[in-house]
């Protein structure tokens, strides 16, 4: 991967192409983590719809422990998104450019922690399952907030409901028969948006298949290539900023 291209994916200055490519890559990662995480803890963690619904169900059934577990997962997702906002704004205010890359690097580190400790702690269900669900939800919150901020809320990667809805809307526009001719504005599909939504859905599905396959055959070791991909996506702006900080420090030391 050329350095300039890798830099553009999580650079502070955004382009529509970089947003699309980053979105597809993160949708793949989200699908893989979601599917692999389900095999580990029997819980999908990339979207909050099911978790909120399960909290409501458990509340009505009087299952207070499960309600608290669902609320903890929801809070973890929120905290992950909040962490991204803090990192992005902290880095931006200091004139650096790795604000979008740092959350992805943090996600990679947490994914490796899950992979390294998972096999050792998996036997302790009462401790392992709630902690793992919270960790995975936190990572998904981190990731979803990154792509939401860089794309101005145009792209989501951790849940497919809105994406599938957008695909349906654009297909409906394509199928619409403009029988009234020039009397009304022509209904036309946005083919670029349809292609993007289809790519996001496809990447999520492929990631899910490979994530489930990897976890089934490799176990927690399957987290390593996903963490490596996240590092590749974010490492160049981080190295750029590290070099810039070292250069500033070196100049200040010489002047002092």
C-alpha positions in Angstrom: 0.0 0.0 0.0 1.6 3.3 -1.0 2.4 5.6 1.9 0.5 8.5 0.4 -2.6 6.4 0.0 -2.4 5.0 3.5 -1.9 8.6 4.8 -5.0 9.8 3.0 -7.3 7.1 4.6 -7.2 8.7 8.1 -5.7 12.1 7.3 -7.3 15.2 8.8 -8.0 16.6 5.4 -10.7 14.4 3.9 -11.8 13.5 0.3 -14.9 11.6 -0.7 -12.7 8.8 -2.1 -10.8 8.4 1.2 -14.1 8.3 3.1 -15.4 5.6 0.8 -12.3 3.4 1.1 -12.0 3.8 4.8 -15.7 3.1 5.2 -15.5 -0.2 3.3 -12.4 -1.3 5.2 -14.0 -0.6 8.5 -17.3 -2.3 7.5 -15.2 -5.4 6.8 -13.6 -5.1 10.2 -16.9 -4.6 12.0 -18.5 -7.6 10.2 -15.6 -9.8 11.2 -15.6 -8.6 14.9 -19.3 -8.9 15.1 -19.4 -12.5 13.8 -16.3 -13.7 15.6 -17.5 -12.0 18.8 -20.8 -13.9 18.5 -19.0 -17.2 18.4 -17.0 -16.2 21.5 -19.8 -14.8 23.7 -23.1 -15.5 21.8 -23.8 -11.8 21.5 -23.8 -9.4 18.6 -22.0 -6.2 19.6 -21.8 -4.0 16.5 -25.2 -2.4 16.8 -27.3 -1.2 19.7 -30.8 -2.0 18.4 -30.8 -5.6 19.6 -29.1 -4.7 22.9 -31.7 -2.0 23.7 -34.5 -4.4 22.8 -33.1 -7.1 25.0 -32.8 -4.7 27.9 -36.5 -3.9 27.5 -37.4 -7.6 27.3 -35.4 -8.5 30.4 -36.8 -5.6 32.3 -40.4 -6.8 31.7 -39.4 -10.4 32.6 -37.8 -9.2 35.8 -34.3 -10.4 34.9 -32.4 -7.5 36.5 -28.9 -8.9 36.0 -29.5 -9.2 32.2 -30.9 -5.7 32.2 -27.7 -4.4 33.8 -25.6 -6.3 31.4 -27.4 -4.8 28.4 -27.1 -1.3 29.9 -23.4 -1.8 30.5 -23.0 -2.8 26.8 -24.9 0.3 25.7 -22.8 2.5 28.0 -19.6 0.9 26.6 -20.6 1.8 23.0 -21.4 5.3 24.1 -18.1 5.7 25.9 -16.3 4.3 22.8 -17.8 7.0 20.7 -17.1 9.7 23.3 -13.5 8.5 23.5 -13.1 9.0 19.7 -14.5 12.6 20.0 -12.1 13.4 22.8 -9.1 12.0 20.9 -10.0 13.8 17.6 -10.5 17.2 19.3 -7.5 16.9 21.5 -5.2 16.1 18.6 -6.8 18.7 16.3 -6.4 21.5 18.9 -2.7 20.8 19.0 -2.2 21.1 15.3 -1.5 17.4 14.7 -3.1 15.2 12.1 -3.6 11.7 13.7 -7.0 12.4 15.4 -8.8 9.9 13.2 -6.0 7.4 13.3 -5.6 7.2 17.1 -9.0 5.6 17.8 -8.3 2.9 15.2 -4.9 2.2 16.8 -6.6 2.0 20.2 -9.2 -0.4 18.7 -6.3 -2.5 17.3 -4.7 -2.7 20.8 -7.9 -3.6 22.5 -8.6 -6.2 19.8 -5.2 -7.8 20.5 -5.9 -7.7 24.3 -9.1 -9.6 23.6 -7.3 -12.1 21.4 -4.4 -12.6 23.9 -6.5 -12.9 27.1 -9.6 -14.5 25.6 -8.4 -18.0 25.5 -7.2 -17.8 29.1 -10.3 -16.2 30.5 -13.0 -18.0 28.4 -13.6 -20.6 31.0 -14.7 -18.0 33.6 -18.2 -17.3 32.1 -19.4 -15.0 34.8 -16.5 -12.7 34.4 -15.4 -13.2 30.8 -18.7 -12.8 28.9 -19.9 -9.5 30.3 -16.4 -8.0 30.1 -15.9 -9.2 26.5 -19.3 -7.8 25.4 -18.4 -4.4 27.0 -15.0 -4.4 25.3 -16.4 -5.3 21.9 -19.1 -2.6 22.2 -16.5 -0.1 23.2 -14.4 -0.9 20.1 -17.5 -0.6 17.9 -18.3 2.7 19.4 -14.8 3.9 18.7 -14.9 2.8 15.1 -18.4 4.0 14.3 -17.6 7.5 15.6 -14.5 7.7 13.5 -16.3 7.1 10.2 -19.3 9.1 11.3 -17.1 12.2 11.9 -14.9 11.9 8.8 -17.9 11.4 6.5 -20.2 14.0 8.2 -22.6 11.2 9.2 -23.0 9.9 5.6 -21.4 6.5 6.3 -21.9 4.0 9.1 -20.0 0.7 9.4 -21.1 -1.2 12.4 -24.8 -1.7 11.6 -26.5 -2.3 8.3 -30.1 -1.2 8.9 -29.7 2.3 7.5 -27.5 1.0 4.7 -30.0 -1.6 3.6 -32.7 1.1 3.8 -30.7 3.4 1.6 -30.2 0.6 -0.9 -34.0 0.0 -1.0 -34.6 3.7 -1.5 -32.2 4.0 -4.4 -33.6 0.7 -6.0 -37.1 2.2 -5.7 -36.0 5.3 -7.5 -34.4 3.2 -10.2 -37.7 1.2 -10.7 -39.8 4.3 -10.7 -41.5 5.0 -14.1 -41.4 8.7 -14.9 -44.7 8.5 -16.9 -45.5 12.2 -16.4 -42.7 13.3 -18.7 -41.5 16.9 -18.3 -44.4 18.1 -16.1 -42.6 16.9 -12.9 -38.9 16.7 -11.9 -37.6 13.3 -13.0 -37.1 10.7 -10.2 -33.6 9.4 -10.6 -31.5 7.1 -8.5 -28.1 8.2 -7.0 -26.0 5.5 -8.5 -22.9 6.6 -6.7 -24.6 6.3 -3.4 -26.2 3.0 -4.3 -22.7 1.7 -5.2 -21.3 2.9 -1.9 -24.1 1.3 0.2 -23.8 -1.9 -1.7 -20.0 -1.9 -1.1 -20.5 -1.3 2.6 -23.0 -4.1 2.9 -20.8 -6.5 0.9 -17.8 -5.7 3.0 -19.7 -6.3 6.2 -21.0 -9.6 4.9 -17.6 -10.8 3.7 -16.0 -9.7 7.0 -18.7 -11.6 8.9 -18.0 -14.8 6.9 -14.3 -14.6 7.3 -14.5 -13.5 10.9 -16.7 -16.5 11.8 -14.5 -18.8 9.7 -11.3 -17.5 11.4 -12.7 -17.8 14.9 -14.0 -21.3 14.2 -10.6 -22.6 13.0 -8.1 -20.3 14.6 -9.9 -19.1 17.7 -8.7 -15.9 19.3 -5.7 -15.9 17.1 -8.0 -14.6 14.3 -8.0 -11.2 15.9 -4.3 -10.6 14.9 -4.9 -9.9 11.1 -7.8 -7.6 12.0 -5.7 -5.7 14.4 -2.9 -5.5 11.8 -5.4 -4.1 9.2 -6.5 -1.4 11.7 -2.8 -0.5 12.3 -2.2 -0.2 8.6 -5.2 2.1 8.2 -4.0 4.5 10.9 -0.2 4.1 11.4 1.1 6.7 8.8 -0.5 9.8 10.3 0.6 8.7 13.8 4.2 8.3 12.6 3.9 11.7 10.9 2.8 13.3 14.1 5.4 11.5 16.1 8.1 12.8 13.8 6.7 16.3 13.9 6.7 16.3 17.8 10.2 14.9 17.9 11.4 17.6 15.5 9.7 20.3 17.6 11.3 18.9 20.8 14.7 18.8 19.1 14.5 22.4 17.9 13.4 23.6 21.3 16.3 21.7 23.0 18.8 23.2 20.6 17.4 26.7 21.2 17.3 26.2 25.0 
